[in-house]
Amino acid sequence: MSMLCCMLALTPRQMKTLRARPDLTFALSNTHFDEGGAEIEAAAEVDDAEEEALSPQEDASHSDADADGEDDDDEYDEDDDDDEDIDLGTVFDEPVRKSLELMKSWAMLRFLMMKFEVDNTEIPANGLLEGELIGDEVGYGSASLRDAAETERFARFLQSVDLDRLLSRVNYREMLAQKLYAFPYGDKPDAFYEAEVREDLTEYYPQLRDYVAKAAAAKHGLLVWLE
C-alpha cells in the first residue's frame, strides 16, 4: 500500500470545529474533490456547492488498489461506519476546500526542506508534516494541524526557497543513504534516477508553494496527513 501525503486548507471556523470535534479528521482526510468541487472519492458526504480550487491537481485516484482494479470497501471495518455517515456540509457551514496531493514526493520534499535554516519555533516553518496532532489515525498516524499564523510562517519559508534553490540541495547518493520512502534506485546509472527525483520535485514543489501561499493569503490553516 502506498504512503501518500495530502494537505487541506481550513478556514478559522473550520479549524475551531475540528478542534472541538477531532473525530471529523478521518472524514476530512477521506474526502477528495475535483476542480469543480465534485467528489472523486469520499468516506463522507459533502454539500454540492461549487468550491474554489487552491491549486492545480492531478487525477485524485492514485492508490495501488485502484491501479489493480480492486475495491477498497472491503478493507474498512464496521467501526468506520460512523465516520462514513458524517455529512461535512452540515457540520461545516463553509465549503470544504480542494486538497493538495503530494503523492510519494513528500519524503524527498521533507528531507530537502529541512536543509534550510529557520527560526527556532515550536512548529518549524520548514517542516512539511509538522503541526498539532489531531484526531485518531487517518492512515499512517494522526493528521497535523497548522493554525493561520503557522501557515503564514510556512508560506514565508516556502517563498524564500524557490525551485532552483531546492534543486541545488539534491545529492542523489546522500538522499539514497537516508532510505527515504519511495526513493528511486536500481541498476541504472545514478544520473537516471537523479533525473527522476528532479522531475518529481519540479512537479510537486511549485504546487506546494502555490497552495500554501494561497492558504496563508486567505488566513487559513492547514491539515496535513499521510494516507
Secondary structure, DSSP 4 states (H G I P E B T S, - for coil): ----EEEEEE-HHHHHHHHH-TTHHHHHHTEEE-TTS-EEEESSB--------SS----S---HHHHTT--GGGGS-GGGHHHHT-BHHHH-SSPPPPPEEEETTHHHHHHHHTTS-----SS-TT-TT-SEEESS-SSSS-EEEE-HHHHHHHHHHHHHS-HHHHHHT--HHHHHHTT-TT----SS-HHHHHHHHHHHHHHHHHHHHHHHHHHHHTT-EEEEEE-
